Structures are given as C-alpha cells and as structure tokens.
Amino acid sequence: MSEPTRARAVLSTEDFKLIREAVLHWLRANEDSPDSVKFSNLYHRLGSAAGR
C-alpha cells in the first residue's frame, strides 16, 4: 500500500505578508469600525503565522 502524499502549504510566506499589509491598510482606513478589533486580531495572527 502506498503512503499518502504530503500536504502542500496553501499560502506562502509572501502571501501572509501581502494579506497582512492589506489588513493593516483596512485598519488604518476604518479605525472606528466595530470590526476593527477582529481585523486587529487577524493582523497579529497573520504576523505569528508568518514568523514575525
């Protein structure tokens, strides 16, 4: 029986960097939004995922 193929990463480190930059742009443009806390948390999680 053959071994299962190894899963590939869906997003690259560069992708995390670009998404994090986009989230930061959104945060700066929407500081007063009720969703800003959620986006701020996402920004920090993306940094952790990318090894920052």
PAZAPA-4460 file (N, C-alpha, C; in steps of 0.05 Angstrom, whole numbers, plus 32768, in hexadecimal, padded with zeros to 4 digits):
% residues 52
    n_x    n_y    n_z   ca_x   ca_y   ca_z    c_x    c_y    c_z   seq   type   mol
   8011   7FE8   8000   8000   8000   8000   8012   8019   8000     1      M     A
   800C   802C   7FEF   801C   8044   7FED   8016   8058   8003     2      S     A
   802A   8068   800A   8027   807C   801E   8018   8094   8013     3      E     A
   8009   80A2   8023   7FFA   80BA   8019   800E   80D0   8012     4      P     A
   8007   80DF   7FFE   8018   80F5   7FF6   8018   810B   800C     5      T     A
   802E   8118   800E   8031   812D   8022   8020   8145   801A     6      R     A
   8013   8151   802E   8002   8169   8028   8014   8181   8022     7      A     A
   800C   8191   800F   801B   81A9   8008   800F   81C1   8016     8      R     A
   801F   81D5   801C   8015   81ED   8028   8003   81FB   8014     9      A     A
   7FED   8206   801E   7FDB   8214   800C   7FE4   8231   8007    10      V     A
   7FEF   823D   801C   7FF9   8259   801A   8017   8259   801F    11      L     A
   8025   826A   8011   8042   826D   8015   8047   8283   802A    12      S     A
   805F   8285   8033   8067   829A   8046   8061   82B6   8039    13      T     A
   8067   82B8   801F   8062   82D1   8011   8044   82D8   8011    14      E     A
   8033   82C3   800E   8016   82C8   800F   800D   82D3   802A    15      D     A
   8018   82C8   8040   8012   82D2   805A   801A   82EF   805D    16      F     A
   8031   82F6   8052   803B   8311   8053   8029   8324   8044    17      K     A
   8020   831C   802D   800E   832D   801D   7FF2   8330   802A    18      L     A
   7FE8   831A   8035   7FCE   831C   8042   7FCF   832D   805B    19      I     A
   7FE6   832A   806A   7FE9   833A   8082   7FEB   8358   807B    20      R     A
   7FF8   835F   8065   7FFA   837A   805C   7FDE   8385   8054    21      E     A
   7FCE   8375   8047   7FB3   837D   803F   7FA1   8381   8058    22      A     A
   7FA4   8370   806C   7F95   8373   8085   7F9D   838C   8093    23      V     A
   7FB7   8392   8094   7FC0   83AB   80A0   7FB5   83C3   8092    24      L     A
   7FB4   83C2   8078   7FA8   83D8   8068   7F8B   83DC   8070    25      H     A
   7F7C   83C6   8072   7F60   83C7   8079   7F5D   83D3   8095    26      W     A
   7F6E   83CA   80A8   7F6D   83D4   80C3   7F71   83F2   80C5    27      L     A
   7F84   83FC   80B6   7F8A   8419   80B7   7F73   8429   80AA    28      R     A
   7F65   841E   8097   7F4F   842C   8089   7F35   8429   8098    29      A     A
   7F33   8416   80AB   7F19   8410   80B8   7F1D   840E   80D7    30      N     A
   7F2D   8420   80E2   7F33   841F   80FF   7F1A   841D   8111    31      E     A
   7F05   842B   8109   7EED   842D   811A   7ED9   8417   8115    32      D     A
   7EDF   8405   8103   7ECC   83EF   80FD   7ECA   83DB   8114    33      S     A
   7EB2   83D1   8119   7EAF   83BD   812E   7EBF   83A3   8128    34      P     A
   7EC5   839F   810E   7ED4   8387   8106   7EF3   838B   8109    35      D     A
   7EFB   83A3   8111   7F18   83A8   8112   7F26   8396   8126    36      S     A
   7F19   838E   813C   7F25   837C   814F   7F2B   8361   8142    37      V     A
   7F18   8357   8133   7F1B   833E   8125   7F32   833F   8111    38      K     A
   7F34   8355   8102   7F49   8358   80EF   7F64   835C   80FC    39      F     A
   7F64   8369   8113   7F7D   836C   8122   7F87   8351   812C    40      S     A
   7F75   8340   8136   7F7D   8325   813E   7F87   8315   8126    41      N     A
   7F7A   8318   8110   7F82   8309   80F7   7F9E   8313   80EF    42      L     A
   7FA3   832D   80F0   7FBD   8338   80EA   7FD3   832B   80FA    43      Y     A
   7FCE   8328   8114   7FE2   831D   8126   7FE6   82FF   8122    44      H     A
   7FD0   82F1   811C   7FD2   82D4   8117   7FE1   82CF   80FD    45      R     A
   7FDD   82E0   80E9   7FEC   82DD   80D0   800A   82E1   80D5    46      L     A
   8010   82F4   80E6   802C   82F8   80ED   8039   82E0   80FA    47      G     A
   8029   82D3   810C   8033   82BB   811A   8036   82A4   8106    48      S     A
   8023   82A2   80F4   8024   828C   80E1   803C   828F   80CD    49      A     A
   8043   82A8   80C8   8059   82AD   80B6   8074   82AD   80C4    50      A     A
   8073   82A9   80DE   808C   82A8   80ED   8097   82C3   80F5    51      G     A
   8086   82D6   80F9   808E   82F1   8101   808B   82F5   811F    52      R     A
***
